Amino acid sequence: MAEVTFKNENITSGPIVKTILSLAVPVVLGMFMEIALSVTDFYWVGKLGATSQDAITTSMVIMWAAYSLIILITVGVTALVARYVGAGDFDQTRFYISQGFQLAFLLGLAFSVVGFFLSPFLLRFMNPGDATFSLALPYLRVFLLSAVLYTITDTAYAVFRASGDTRTPTKIGILMVLINMVLDPFLIFGLGPFPKLGVPGAAIASSISVFIAMLIVLYRLYRGKLGYSIEPIFRFQPYLPGMLKIMKIGLPIAIQQFVFQIVYWFLIKIVHVYGETAGAAMGIGNRMESLSYLTCHGFAMAASTMVGQNLGAGNPDRASRCAWGATGLAIGFTCIIAFFFMTIPEIIAGIFTGDDKVRAIAADYLFILGLSQFTMAVEIVIEGAFSGAGNTVPPMAVLLPGAVLRIPLAYYLCFNLDWGVNGVWWTLTITTTIKALVLAFWFHLGHWKHKQV
């Protein structure tokens, strides 16, 4: 089998931990910049009050649902590109890159059209107050109108990462976040010649930033920065069986992630029973938890790339060691985050709000979620390893019912046991732990090593 080397990073041989870090660290840095983007939006909007923060939180769960459907493309593209790069079959690699981009354009366009008209109904479903609804609707619509920018950009990132280059998406992502950080206060508050747009200004700033990132990553792709030529991809016509193969791999994970986000819609309905302060607190907790959540996704992407390429190169045992190695490193990081969540939650929450009620609720959220940070690492990284193998049914079989279980459990803890809004936070911790243990055992069985794509 061909040995794959990209910019001196050997994925199919050599020291595993070093290779995991060389792939994961750039992704993690990029994820931190994505956190910075989200936190920056929430910080500046927080200057407008708790209702504005609740508007972003309410919109965010719908945006996450849209992101989960982008996985329909990126997981399949990652698995197929990594597998064929590992096997040294660059004709098939180029073919699936082409089909992935065409699929990204079509799906992004569908998001924009359908999402724009459904936005009011989706927001009303989560029982926001009238003030929150009036701020959330234009914010969400701006995001959905730019959905095609996100689908194309994320697909390009997936191609780079599956090929072993995690640095290029990171550099572009950092630039994107810096642009957004500069634009946010100008568009939200109307500084200088810019109009005062309030909450929607944050969405417009993000859309402009993503548009610039898309242009740069496509230019880098066209200039052959993958280590192999992709120019022939422009000769491929849309081919339905190729697109269906991409979607077949990504569909189980996309369904699981989509349902996961729909469940959050029900959870935020419960949170809104306790008022807009609880919704604002949930937004603070979500953004701080994203420190570990997105970092774990960085290690998951490294695991996905290494598992896919090693299986393509005929090294299933090494693929397994790579997956468990990435999981161990992610656990180490999340334990550090958990320490701060459980020791200084009030201080962390106080960074984002001066409202004592919001701070108290957010502090409880951070403490309770701190208990399950390391199991979240297991869940996310092992899911990424399964995806790299193209074996995406096991994660769906475990994570889908685990997500759905959150709805009745949250209702029971909040209302039957009278735990209040903390019942929602305990629901997240309990279900995350159960899902991680089951998924890790299933991966340990090793059936994924024989998966054909």
C-alpha positions as CSV (number, residue, x, y, z in Angstrom):
1,M,0.0,0.0,0.0
2,A,1.1,3.5,-0.7
3,E,2.6,5.4,2.2
4,V,0.9,8.8,2.6
5,T,3.0,11.8,3.6
6,F,1.7,15.4,3.6
7,K,4.1,18.2,4.5
8,N,6.3,15.9,6.5
9,E,3.4,14.5,8.5
10,N,3.3,10.7,8.1
11,I,-0.2,9.5,9.0
12,T,0.2,5.8,8.1
13,S,3.5,5.2,10.0
14,G,5.7,6.7,12.7
15,P,4.9,7.9,16.2
16,I,1.1,8.0,16.8
17,V,0.9,10.7,19.5
18,K,3.1,13.1,17.6
19,T,1.0,12.6,14.5
20,I,-2.3,13.0,16.4
21,L,-1.0,16.3,17.9
22,S,0.3,17.5,14.5
23,L,-3.2,17.0,13.1
24,A,-5.3,17.9,16.1
25,V,-3.5,21.0,17.4
26,P,-4.1,23.1,14.3
27,V,-7.8,22.0,14.4
28,V,-8.0,22.8,18.1
29,L,-6.6,26.2,17.5
30,G,-9.1,26.8,14.8
31,M,-11.9,25.6,17.1
32,F,-10.7,28.0,19.8
33,M,-11.1,30.8,17.2
34,E,-14.6,29.6,16.4
35,I,-15.2,29.8,20.2
36,A,-13.8,33.3,20.1
37,L,-16.3,34.1,17.3
38,S,-19.2,32.8,19.3
39,V,-18.1,34.3,22.5
40,T,-17.4,37.7,20.8
41,D,-21.0,37.8,19.4
42,F,-22.4,36.9,22.8
43,Y,-20.2,39.4,24.6
44,W,-21.1,42.4,22.5
45,V,-24.8,41.4,22.3
46,G,-24.8,41.1,26.0
47,K,-24.3,44.8,26.2
48,L,-27.8,45.1,24.8
49,G,-29.3,43.0,27.7
50,A,-30.4,39.5,28.7
51,T,-33.3,39.6,26.1
52,S,-30.7,40.0,23.3
53,Q,-28.6,37.2,24.7
54,D,-31.7,35.0,24.9
55,A,-32.5,35.8,21.2
56,I,-29.1,34.5,20.1
57,T,-29.4,31.4,22.3
58,T,-32.9,30.6,20.9
59,S,-31.7,31.1,17.3
60,M,-28.5,29.1,18.0
61,V,-30.3,25.8,18.5
62,I,-31.9,26.2,15.1
63,M,-28.6,27.1,13.5
64,W,-27.0,24.0,15.2
65,A,-29.7,21.9,13.5
66,A,-28.7,23.4,10.1
67,Y,-25.0,22.7,11.0
68,S,-25.9,19.1,11.8
69,L,-27.2,18.6,8.3
70,I,-24.0,19.9,6.8
71,I,-22.5,16.8,8.4
72,L,-24.4,14.9,5.7
73,I,-21.7,16.1,3.3
74,T,-18.6,16.6,5.4
75,V,-18.5,13.2,7.1
76,G,-18.9,11.3,3.8
77,V,-16.4,13.5,2.1
78,T,-13.9,13.0,4.9
79,A,-14.3,9.2,5.0
80,L,-14.0,8.8,1.2
81,V,-11.2,11.2,0.6
82,A,-9.1,9.9,3.6
83,R,-9.7,6.3,2.4
84,Y,-8.7,6.9,-1.2
85,V,-5.7,9.1,-0.3
86,G,-4.6,6.4,2.0
87,A,-4.9,3.9,-0.8
88,G,-3.1,6.2,-3.2
89,D,-6.1,6.3,-5.6
90,F,-6.2,10.0,-6.5
91,D,-8.7,9.7,-9.4
92,Q,-11.4,8.5,-6.9
93,T,-10.2,11.2,-4.5
94,R,-10.8,13.9,-7.0
95,F,-14.1,12.4,-8.1
96,Y,-15.6,12.5,-4.6
97,I,-14.2,16.0,-3.9
98,S,-16.1,17.2,-7.0
99,Q,-19.4,15.5,-6.0
100,G,-19.0,16.8,-2.4
101,F,-18.8,20.4,-3.6
102,Q,-21.8,20.1,-5.9
103,L,-23.8,18.5,-3.2
104,A,-22.7,21.3,-0.8
105,F,-24.0,24.0,-3.2
106,L,-27.4,22.3,-3.6
107,L,-27.9,21.6,0.1
108,G,-26.9,25.1,1.1
109,L,-29.3,26.6,-1.4
110,A,-32.1,24.4,0.0
111,F,-31.3,25.6,3.6
112,S,-31.5,29.2,2.5
113,V,-34.9,29.0,0.8
114,V,-36.7,26.6,3.2
115,G,-35.1,28.0,6.3
116,F,-36.0,31.7,5.5
117,F,-39.7,30.9,5.4
118,L,-39.8,28.4,8.3
119,S,-37.9,30.7,10.7
120,P,-40.9,32.2,12.5
121,F,-42.5,28.9,13.1
122,L,-39.3,27.3,14.4
123,L,-38.7,30.2,16.8
124,R,-42.3,30.2,18.1
125,F,-42.0,26.5,18.8
126,M,-39.5,27.3,21.6
127,N,-41.8,29.6,23.4
128,P,-39.6,32.8,23.5
129,G,-41.1,36.0,24.8
130,D,-42.3,38.5,22.2
131,A,-39.2,40.7,22.7
132,T,-36.9,37.8,22.3
133,F,-38.8,36.7,19.1
134,S,-38.6,40.1,17.5
135,L,-34.8,40.1,17.9
136,A,-34.2,36.5,17.1
137,L,-36.1,36.4,13.7
138,P,-33.9,38.8,11.7
139,Y,-30.7,37.3,13.3
140,L,-31.7,33.8,12.3
141,R,-32.8,34.8,8.8
142,V,-29.5,36.5,8.0
143,F,-27.7,33.3,9.0
144,L,-30.0,31.0,6.9
145,L,-29.7,33.2,3.8
146,S,-25.9,32.7,4.0
147,A,-26.1,29.0,4.6
148,V,-24.6,28.1,1.2
149,L,-21.4,29.9,2.3
150,Y,-21.1,27.7,5.3
151,T,-21.8,24.4,3.4
152,I,-19.1,25.1,0.7
153,T,-16.6,26.4,3.2
154,D,-17.0,23.4,5.6
155,T,-16.8,20.9,2.7
156,A,-13.5,22.5,1.6
157,Y,-12.2,22.3,5.1
158,A,-13.1,18.6,5.2
159,V,-11.1,17.9,2.0
160,F,-8.0,19.6,3.5
161,R,-8.3,17.7,6.8
162,A,-9.0,14.3,5.2
163,S,-5.9,14.8,3.0
164,G,-3.8,15.4,6.1
165,D,-3.6,19.2,6.0
166,T,-5.2,20.6,9.1
167,R,-3.2,23.8,9.1
168,T,-4.8,25.5,6.1
169,P,-8.3,25.5,7.5
170,T,-7.0,26.7,10.8
171,K,-5.2,29.7,9.3
172,I,-8.2,30.6,7.3
173,G,-10.5,30.1,10.3
174,I,-8.3,32.4,12.4
175,L,-8.5,35.1,9.8
176,M,-12.3,34.7,9.6
177,V,-12.7,35.1,13.3
178,L,-10.5,38.2,13.4
179,I,-12.6,39.8,10.7
180,N,-15.7,39.0,12.6
181,M,-14.3,40.3,15.9
182,V,-13.6,43.7,14.2
183,L,-16.9,43.9,12.4
184,D,-19.1,42.9,15.4
185,P,-19.1,46.2,17.4
186,F,-19.2,48.4,14.3
187,L,-22.4,46.6,13.0
188,I,-24.1,46.0,16.3
189,F,-23.7,49.5,17.7
190,G,-23.3,51.5,14.5
191,L,-19.9,52.9,15.1
192,G,-18.5,55.4,12.6
193,P,-20.2,55.2,9.2
194,F,-21.8,51.9,9.9
195,P,-25.6,51.6,10.7
196,K,-26.7,50.5,14.1
197,L,-28.1,47.0,13.4
198,G,-28.3,45.5,16.9
199,V,-28.6,41.7,17.2
200,P,-28.8,41.1,13.4
201,G,-25.5,43.0,13.0
202,A,-23.8,40.1,14.7
203,A,-25.2,37.7,12.1
204,I,-24.2,40.0,9.2
205,A,-20.6,40.3,10.6
206,S,-20.4,36.5,10.7
207,S,-21.7,36.1,7.1
208,I,-19.2,38.6,5.7
209,S,-16.4,36.7,7.5
210,V,-17.5,33.3,6.2
211,F,-17.8,34.7,2.7
212,I,-14.2,35.9,2.8
213,A,-13.0,32.6,4.2
214,M,-14.8,30.7,1.5
215,L,-13.1,32.7,-1.3
216,I,-9.7,32.1,0.3
217,V,-10.1,28.3,0.9
218,L,-11.4,27.7,-2.6
219,Y,-8.4,29.7,-4.0
220,R,-6.0,27.6,-2.0
221,L,-7.7,24.4,-3.1
222,Y,-7.6,25.5,-6.8
223,R,-3.9,26.3,-6.5
224,G,-3.1,22.7,-5.6
225,K,-2.3,23.1,-1.9
226,L,-3.5,19.6,-1.0
227,G,-0.2,17.9,-2.1
228,Y,-1.9,16.5,-5.2
229,S,-3.6,18.1,-8.2
230,I,-7.4,18.7,-8.0
231,E,-7.8,20.5,-11.3
232,P,-9.6,17.5,-12.9
233,I,-12.5,17.9,-10.4
234,F,-13.9,20.7,-12.6
235,R,-14.4,18.2,-15.4
236,F,-16.7,16.0,-13.3
237,Q,-20.5,16.4,-13.9
238,P,-23.0,15.9,-11.2
239,Y,-23.3,12.1,-10.6
240,L,-26.2,11.0,-8.5
241,P,-24.7,7.6,-7.3
242,G,-21.6,9.4,-6.2
243,M,-23.6,12.0,-4.2
244,L,-25.7,9.3,-2.7
245,K,-22.6,7.4,-1.6
246,I,-21.4,10.5,0.2
247,M,-24.8,11.0,1.8
248,K,-25.1,7.3,2.7
249,I,-22.0,7.5,4.9
250,G,-22.9,10.9,6.4
251,L,-26.6,10.2,6.9
252,P,-26.5,8.2,10.2
253,I,-24.3,10.9,11.8
254,A,-26.4,13.7,10.3
255,I,-29.6,12.1,11.5
256,Q,-28.2,11.7,15.0
257,Q,-26.9,15.2,15.1
258,F,-30.1,16.7,13.7
259,V,-32.2,14.8,16.3
260,F,-29.7,15.9,19.0
261,Q,-30.4,19.5,18.0
262,I,-34.2,19.0,17.8
263,V,-34.1,17.6,21.3
264,Y,-32.4,20.9,22.3
265,W,-35.5,22.7,21.0
266,F,-37.5,20.9,23.6
267,L,-35.0,21.5,26.3
268,I,-34.9,25.2,25.7
269,K,-38.8,25.2,25.9
270,I,-38.3,23.8,29.4
271,V,-35.6,26.3,30.2
272,H,-38.0,29.2,29.0
273,V,-40.5,28.0,31.7
274,Y,-38.0,29.6,34.1
275,G,-37.8,32.9,32.2
276,E,-35.4,34.8,29.9
277,T,-32.7,34.8,32.6
278,A,-32.5,31.0,32.4
279,G,-32.3,31.3,28.6
280,A,-29.5,33.8,28.9
281,A,-27.7,31.6,31.4
282,M,-28.0,28.6,29.1
283,G,-26.3,30.6,26.4
284,I,-23.4,31.4,28.7
285,G,-23.0,27.8,29.7
286,N,-23.2,26.6,26.1
287,R,-20.5,28.9,25.0
288,M,-18.1,28.0,27.8
289,E,-18.7,24.3,27.3
290,S,-17.8,24.8,23.7
291,L,-14.2,25.2,24.9
292,S,-14.1,21.5,25.5
293,Y,-16.8,20.5,23.0
294,L,-15.0,22.0,20.0
295,T,-11.6,20.9,21.2
296,C,-12.8,17.4,21.3
297,H,-14.0,17.8,17.8
298,G,-10.4,18.7,16.9
299,F,-9.2,15.4,18.2
300,A,-12.2,13.7,16.6
301,M,-11.1,15.1,13.2
302,A,-7.6,13.8,13.8
303,A,-8.9,10.4,14.7
304,S,-11.2,10.4,11.6
305,T,-8.4,11.2,9.2
306,M,-5.9,8.7,10.8
307,V,-8.5,5.9,11.0
308,G,-9.6,6.5,7.4
309,Q,-6.1,6.7,5.9
310,N,-4.7,3.7,7.9
311,L,-7.7,1.5,6.9
312,G,-7.0,2.6,3.3
313,A,-3.4,1.6,3.7
314,G,-4.3,-1.7,5.2
315,N,-3.3,-0.9,8.8
316,P,-6.4,-1.6,11.0
317,D,-4.5,-2.1,14.2
318,R,-2.7,1.2,13.9
319,A,-6.0,2.8,13.1
320,S,-7.3,1.5,16.5
321,R,-4.3,2.8,18.4
322,C,-4.7,6.2,16.7
323,A,-8.4,6.4,17.8
324,W,-7.7,5.5,21.4
325,G,-4.7,7.8,21.5
326,A,-6.8,10.7,20.4
327,T,-9.4,9.8,22.9
328,G,-6.9,9.8,25.8
329,L,-5.5,13.2,24.8
330,A,-9.0,14.7,24.6
331,I,-9.8,13.3,28.1
332,G,-6.7,15.0,29.5
333,F,-7.8,18.3,28.1
334,T,-11.4,18.1,29.2
335,C,-10.4,17.3,32.8
336,I,-8.5,20.6,32.9
337,I,-11.6,22.4,31.7
338,A,-13.8,20.5,34.2
339,F,-11.5,21.6,37.0
340,F,-12.2,25.3,36.3
341,F,-16.0,24.7,35.7
342,M,-16.3,23.1,39.1
343,T,-14.0,25.5,41.1
344,I,-14.8,29.0,39.8
345,P,-18.1,28.8,37.9
346,E,-19.4,32.1,39.3
347,I,-16.3,33.9,38.2
348,I,-16.6,32.5,34.7
349,A,-20.3,33.3,34.4
350,G,-19.6,36.8,35.7
351,I,-17.5,37.6,32.6
352,F,-20.6,37.6,30.4
353,T,-23.3,39.1,32.6
354,G,-23.8,41.6,35.4
355,D,-27.2,40.1,36.2
356,D,-27.0,38.2,39.5
357,K,-29.8,35.8,38.6
358,V,-28.3,34.9,35.2
359,R,-24.9,34.4,36.9
360,A,-26.2,32.1,39.6
361,I,-28.1,29.9,37.1
362,A,-25.1,29.8,34.7
363,A,-22.7,28.9,37.6
364,D,-24.9,25.8,38.4
365,Y,-24.9,24.8,34.7
366,L,-21.1,25.0,34.5
367,F,-20.6,23.0,37.7
368,I,-23.0,20.2,36.8
369,L,-21.6,20.0,33.2
370,G,-18.1,19.8,34.6
371,L,-18.9,16.3,35.9
372,S,-19.3,14.9,32.4
373,Q,-16.6,16.7,30.4
374,F,-14.3,13.7,30.2
375,T,-17.1,11.4,29.1
376,M,-18.1,13.9,26.4
377,A,-14.5,13.6,25.1
378,V,-15.0,9.8,24.8
379,E,-18.3,10.3,23.0
380,I,-17.1,12.8,20.5
381,V,-13.7,11.3,19.6
382,I,-15.0,7.8,19.3
383,E,-17.8,9.0,17.0
384,G,-15.1,10.7,14.9
385,A,-13.2,7.4,14.7
386,F,-16.2,5.5,13.6
387,S,-16.9,8.2,10.9
388,G,-13.3,7.9,9.6
389,A,-13.9,4.2,9.1
390,G,-17.1,5.0,7.2
391,N,-19.0,3.0,9.8
392,T,-21.5,5.6,10.9
393,V,-24.4,3.4,12.0
394,P,-23.1,2.4,15.5
395,P,-22.8,6.1,16.6
396,M,-26.4,6.7,15.4
397,A,-27.7,3.6,17.2
398,V,-26.2,4.8,20.5
399,L,-26.4,8.6,20.3
400,L,-29.9,8.9,18.8
401,P,-31.9,7.2,21.5
402,G,-29.6,8.8,24.1
403,A,-30.5,12.2,22.8
404,V,-34.3,11.4,22.6
405,L,-34.1,10.2,26.2
406,R,-33.2,13.7,27.3
407,I,-36.7,15.0,26.8
408,P,-38.7,12.8,29.2
409,L,-35.7,12.7,31.7
410,A,-35.6,16.5,31.8
411,Y,-39.3,16.8,32.3
412,Y,-39.1,14.3,35.1
413,L,-36.2,15.9,36.9
414,C,-37.5,19.4,36.5
415,F,-41.2,19.0,37.3
416,N,-41.7,15.6,39.0
417,L,-38.7,15.8,41.2
418,D,-38.9,19.6,41.4
419,W,-35.2,20.2,40.6
420,G,-36.0,23.3,38.7
421,V,-33.9,24.3,35.7
422,N,-31.0,22.4,37.1
423,G,-32.9,19.3,36.0
424,V,-32.0,20.2,32.4
425,W,-28.3,20.4,33.3
426,W,-28.3,17.1,35.1
427,T,-30.1,15.5,32.1
428,L,-27.2,16.5,29.9
429,T,-24.6,15.1,32.3
430,I,-26.3,11.8,32.9
431,T,-27.1,11.0,29.2
432,T,-23.6,12.0,28.0
433,T,-22.0,9.6,30.4
434,I,-24.2,6.7,29.4
435,K,-23.7,7.3,25.7
436,A,-20.0,7.5,26.0
437,L,-19.6,4.2,27.9
438,V,-21.8,2.3,25.4
439,L,-20.1,3.8,22.3
440,A,-16.6,3.1,23.7
441,F,-17.5,-0.6,24.3
442,W,-18.9,-0.9,20.8
443,F,-15.8,0.6,19.2
444,H,-13.7,-1.8,21.3
445,L,-15.4,-4.8,19.6
446,G,-13.6,-3.8,16.4
447,H,-16.2,-4.6,13.8
448,W,-15.4,-1.2,12.2
449,K,-12.0,-2.5,11.0
450,H,-13.7,-4.5,8.3
451,K,-16.0,-1.8,7.0
452,Q,-15.9,-1.3,3.2
453,V,-16.8,2.1,1.7
